[in-house]
Amino acid sequence: MKLFLVILGVTAAFAVPHQESIELDYHGKIGIPMAARIKAAEEATDFDGSRIVGGSPSELGDFPYVGGVIVNLVSGGQSVCGSALISANRALTAAHCWTTGSHEGILLTVVFGSKRLFSGGQRVITNNVQVHSEYNTVTRANDIAVLVLPNVASSEYIKPISIASGNNLYNGVVASAAGFGIVSDGTPITTGQTLNNVDLTVISNQECARTFAAFVVSSTLCVSGANGKSTCSGDGGSPLVVNDQLIGLASFQSSSGCQRNLPAGFTRITSYNTWIRSRL
């Protein structure tokens, strides 16, 4: 009996915390319905506001490297994502924005210098998407892709961003995310929403793994979801930035919602610096 109690006590002491799942069918469950909702809202005459949970509306030019992405799918539908311009003819996004295993992209429209997604700005089209060869659609490992674009003209509202290098983990650093995703769980997209931004604190991978053990690897970067602030549905591939350097691309969040004070996962750019530069 004593041995049983000791074993029971040890088991309780090392009990694994509840693990969250992520939405693997990004396009089917998130991107396609989100594209329809954003397009309908933008067709209203007074569309001018924000998305991203707990954030603020972005002024035109605040995030000149952000590219909204409209994904035309093989299935015939449209999905949405985000991206970051890193040179005159290259942008980065998440690999899951192109393929999820359930849906495959066939053509992308990337929109720069606009607070709207389906109208305005400088719009370029490409089907040249270089997905990381070791991208895993189930675990989201190596969730990164290079978009090869026609030349994008720089302006006051459109400028590329530098990519981070080195071994800085950024733990405890406040970073800025910007994207076209929804404002909150269950909230309809209205005529007062466009590109939005939010400040998020980077947390350690060890802390993040308490929630997402199956998805956190060394090339993952996580941010806190404290106070209901986070990236949300439709923000896939959107940039995370510190000191005018790109440090992450939005990769995953809990499938149960983005306002539960849970972390969100990004692709860690420093882990792919060499890979990215070889494709510039």
Helices and strands as residue ranges (DSSP letters): H 2-13, H 26-26, I 27-31, H 32-42, E 56-57, E 66-73, E 78-87, E 90-93, G 95-97, E 105-112, E 122-126, E 129-131, E 145-148, E 162-163, E 174-179, E 196-203, H 205-212, E 220-223, G 226-228, E 239-242, E 245-252, E 264-268, G 269-272, H 273-277
